[in-house]
Amino acid sequence: MPHVRRNDRPSHRAPRAPRAASGSPLPLRFGTALALTAALVLASSAGALAGPAPGPPEAPRAFLPAPTGQLPVGRTTLHLVDGDREDVWVGGPRELMTTLWYPARSDAGRRAPYMTEAESAAVVEANGVTHLPADVLHRVRTHSREDVAPVRSDGGLPLVVLSPGAGHNRIWFSSLAEELASHGFVVAAVDHAHESAPVEYPHGLVTGCAGCASGDWPLGASNRAEDVSFLLDRLTGPDPAWRWSHVIDPSRVGMAGHSWGGAATAETLRAEERMDAGINLDGPYYASALEGDLDKPLALIENDQGHSWEGAGEMWPRLTGWRQWIRPTGSGHSNGIDQGLVTEQLGLRDLYTPGEWRNLYGDIPLDRGLQLVRAYSVAFFDHHLRGGDQPLLDDPQGVHPELVVVDPG
């Protein structure tokens, strides 16, 4: 495994497509999702390449779909340092950047940006793009207000942790996070250091994905589970990192993860007793998650491109509690995050080959694919963390015809 010293220069390069620990390539959809996170999500629109213009071209704008809940959404960012754990990828203390979304008292205040300016610039620089503003991803329109007060709640609010895919920034989860927050959940999306990219830290470092280059995916899943345990300590323990942590009910905690984050979700459910329920958004199950049976609720939302992830069939009979396997019609690997929608809004779909696009986003309209994941997630966490009656879980296809239930036998 390559070792990178902490004093190495920041990485602004798009990470290379990963390889499995055995040395064989990972399935295309996983490698493509990683490589295209930075390398293909931003580049020139066709019109911008047409030649010199009288003035700078107007930059395309992207925007997130509005949340469907009744509550305004607040957002804040935390930098958490675990001085008791050494970072397995680069050494030194383990650091996490975490964004919280939560139901707010009002919709007043400064609208939260999307990525930081440095993260957006790192993506633009990685592609050699000079004709788009460096802050183009910073300016994606959100529906959150920065650092506003949360709603008052006598009983506390359930918490949902989000874990991104390999080489993905946590902010790609914004649409899902805003949706959950608008329905009364506190949401914490975690950039696992050197497993997410690009990630800016308060001291100015913008990191890449050293863990992706290692190809040690099982280690990353267990490492993320430890990250989540540390996060719960800092959000619900005696010395909370967030000044409004008292609004969180520590007895009601769920998790959803995409790809590598999906593997981490299963591992966290097994390893962390405070984690109550989880959704795996098209990720594998590694050996550690397959140790013994799991009696906690777990759902798998799998792509519809004919690619089954490692361990899925083996995991199914080990789920002795509530379980559900969903394969949305026409879906790809990454319909649960913002990346495809933002890419299309910026006019950049042609940067993908048809096969790459289908692998990542399938044939379903991007806004519809994202809507389905958001609707399912709200129903899942409402039922399993709040005891809500959710017909969508009883008959997913009856509520949304695309939500096909898989019966693996």
N, C-alpha and C positions, 0 to 999 in steps of 0.2 A: 504494500500500500504506500503510495507516495506520501511524504511528510513535507509540510509547508511550514516554515517558521512564521511566527506571529509578526515579525518585523519585515516580512516580505512586502513588496509593493502591492497596493490594491489591485485586484483583478477586475478589468473591465471587459474581458473577452467573453464571447459567447462560449459556454462549456461545450465540449465535444460530446457526441452521443455516447451513452454509457455502454459498458459491456458487463455481462454477468460475472460473478466471482469465478466461474469456471473458465472464463475467457471467451465463451461463445456470445454472439451478439444477443442483446435483449430483443423482444418483439419490436417490430418497427414502430408501432404506435407509441411505445414508451420512449424509445430513442428519439423519435421525431418530436414528441411533446417536449422533451428536454432541449434538444438542439434548436428548435424553433422558438422557444421561449424568448431568447434574446436575439437570435440570428435572423428570424424571419418576421417577428411581430411588427417591426417598424422598417420601412424603407420608403423610397420615393413613390409617390403616386405617378401614374403614367403621364399625366399632364405636366408634372413638375420636370419631366425629363425632356420636354419639347424644345428647350433652348432658352436663350436669355429673354427676360421679360422686362418691362419698364420698371417694375418694382418687385419686391419680394412677394412670392405667391402667398395667398391666404392659406394658413395651415388648416387642414381638416380638423374637425372637432368630433369627439366621441362622448357618449353620455350613457349612464347606466339606466336600466328600467326602474321606474318608481316602485318603492315598496308597496305592498297591498294592505299592510296592517294600519291600524288607526293611530299608532303612536309615533311622534317624531323620533328621530334617531340622532344620538350623540356619538362622538368618536374621540378617542384619545390614544396616545401611543406611549408605551412603556419600554424602557431599556432595562433588562433584568440580567444580573450577573450572578452566577452560581460559583462562588469561590471554593466550594468543596468538591467540585468535579473538574477534571481536566478534559479539555476538548479532545475528543478521540481523533479528530482530523488534523489539527494544527498545533495542539498543545495549548497551554495557558488555561485560564478559567473559562468555563462555558458561558457564552453570552447569547441572549435571545432578544430579538426585537419582536414586540407584541403589539398589535392594534386591538383595541376594545371598541366594539359597537354596543350601544345600549339604548333602551327607551328613555327619551329625554322629556323634561318638563315642558319644553316649548320648542318651536321651530325657529327661534331667533338665534342670531349669532353668525359667525363667519362659517361659510360653507367649507367643509374639509376638502383638501386637494386629494388627488388619487395617489400615485407614487410620489416620492420626494423628487425634487429637481435633480438631485445627484443620481438617483436611480434611473430616472428617465434619460438623463444625459449619458449614463453608462450604456444603456441599450442603444441609443442613437450612435454613440462613438463606436460600439462594437461592430456596427454595420457600415461605418464610413459614410454615414448620411450627413450631408451638408445643407440640403435644401429644405429640411424640416426643422422647426425649432427644437432645441435640445430638451425643452420642457414639455413636449407634446403630450407625454403620459401624465405629467403633473397636472395638466389642465383638463383631463377627462372629468366630466361633470358628475358629481356624486349627489347623494341626498342626505348627507350627514352634516351635522354642525359640530365644530371643533370645541371640545372641552366644556360643553354646556352641562348643567346639572342633570342627573338622572331623575326619573320619576321616583316619588316616594312609594315605598312598598313595605307594609307591615310584616308580611310573611316572607319577604325576600324573593328574588327572581332567579329562575334556573339559569345555569351557565352552560354554554355550548362552546367547546374548543374546536378550532379548525386547523388542520395540518395540510399544507400544500404539497404538491407533487415535486419530484426531483427537479431542481433548478428553477422552480417557480417562486415568484415573490408572493407573500401572503395577501397583497392587495388585490390579486386576481380573484379573491374570494369576496370582494366587496358587495356584489349584488346579493349573494346568498346571506351574507352577514347583515346587510341592511334589512333584508326581508325578515329574518329571524328577530332582529331587534325591534322592528315595527310591530311584531306580534308579542312582545313582552319578554324576550330573552336577552341576557347579557352574552355577548359573543366575543371570544378571544382567539384571534388568528395569530399563529406563531410562525415566525421565520426561524427555523432551526439552523443555527449557524453552520455555514459551509455545506449545507444541504439545500438551501434556497439561494436564489440569485436573480438580479443583483440586490444586495441588501446594504443600506447605509446605516452606519452607527453614529452616535452623537459625537464621537471624536473625529469624524470625517472619513473613516475608512469605508470603502464600498467593496464588499467581498463577492467572490464567485462561489463555485460549487466544487470544492476540493473533494467532498464526499462522493460526488457523482463520478469523478475521475477514478476513484478507487474501485468502483463496481461492487463494493461490499454492501449490498442492499439489506441483508438480514441484520447486520450491525447497525445500519442506519435506523431500521424500524425499532430496535430495542433502545437505541440512543434517544430516539424521539419520545418513547414512552417515559424515559427518565426525565426528559425535558418537561413533559406534561405534568409529571408528579411535582417537579420543582415549581412550575407555574401555579399549580393548585395551592402549594404552600404559600406562595407570594400573594395570591389573590384572596385566599380564605383563611390563612394562618394568623398567628398573633401579631405579626408585624407586616400588615398588608402594604403592597407597593402602590396601590391605587387609593386615593383619598376617599373614594366612594365605594370601597369594597364591601361595606356593610350592606349594600343592597343585594349582594349575591347570597343565595341560599346554598350553602356548601353540601347539603344533603341531596341536591338535584343537579347532577352534572352529566352532560352528554358530550359526544365527540363525533365529528365527521372529518374524513380525510380523503384527498384525491390522490390516486396512484400510490406513490411511496407513502403518502399520508394515510391512504386507506389501509395499507399494511400496518402502519403505526397505530391506527385506530383499533384493529383487532388485537395487536400486542398490548396496547394500553388497557383494553377491557380485561384482558387476562391478568395483567400484572398490577393494576392499580385498583384497589378496593373502592376508592371514592368515585370511580367512573361507572356510571349506571347503564348507559346505552350508547350504541354507535352505528354510524352509517359508513360503509366502505364504498367510495365513489370510484369504482373500476380500478381496484388495486389487488395485488397478490396476497397470499397468506404464506408466511415463512414458517419454518419448523418450530420456532419458539411459540408461535400463536397456536400451533396444533398440538401442544402438550396438554393432554387431558381434555375434558369437556368444558364448555362455556355455557353457563346458565343465564347470561345477561342478554337482553335484546340486541340483535345485530341484523342489519339489512345490507344487502349487496345490490348496488345499482351498476349493472354491467353493460358494457358497450354492445351494440347490435351488429358488429362487423365480423362475427364468427371467430373472435379471438377470446378464448377463456384464459384467465390468469392462473398462474401457478398456485396450487393448493386449494382452489375453489371447491372442487368436488370432494376433496378430503376434509375440508372444514365443515361442510354442510351437515354430515351426521354427528359431528361433535357439538353442534348447537342444540342444547337441551332446553333452552328457554325460547322466548319468542324469536322467530326468524322469518325473513322474507327475502326472496331473490327476484329482483326486477330487471328486465331488459327492455328499456324504452325503444320503441320501434324507430329505426332509422338513426339511432344515436351513435356517437363516436366516443373516443376516450375522454374528451375534455368538455363535454356539454355542461358540466356543473360549475364552471368558472367563467370569468368575464372575457378571457383572452380572445376567443373566437369572435365574439360580438364586437369588441373594440377593434380587432383587426379588420373586420368587414366594414365597420363604420368609417375607418380611415382609408377605405378603398384599396386594401392590400391583399385581397383574397388571391389575386393572380400570382402572388409570390410563392404559393404552394402548388405543387403538382396536384392533379385531381386525386391521386391515391393518398397523398399526405393529408389533404383536406378531409377526405372521407374517413381516414384513420382517426383523425382528431375530433371531427365534428359531425361525421356521418352525413346523412342526406336530409336531416330534419332542419327546418328553419332555426337559426341560432337563438332567436328570442323565445321560440317555443321550447327548445331543448332546455334552456335555462329556466324557463317558467316551470317546467315539469319537475326539475330537481328542487327548485325552491318550494313548490307546493308539497312535494313529498316530504321534504325535510321539516317543514312547519308541522305537518300532520304527525310525523314520527315523533318529534321531540315534544309536541303538545301532549300526545298520548302517553309516552313513556316517562316524561318528567313532570307532567301536571295532571295526568289521569283524564285527559280530555277524550271525549267520544269522537272518533275520527272515522267516518265511513270510507275515506280514501284508503285506509289501511285494511279494512275488511274486504274491499273490492276495488283495488286500484284501477283496473281496466274499466270498471263501470263508471268511475268518476272521470278518468282521463283515458281514452281508448289506447293511447300509446304506451301506457304503463302495463306492459305484459308481465304477468307473474310466471316465473320459471319453476317447473317441477322437475328437479334433477333425479327424482326416483329414489 
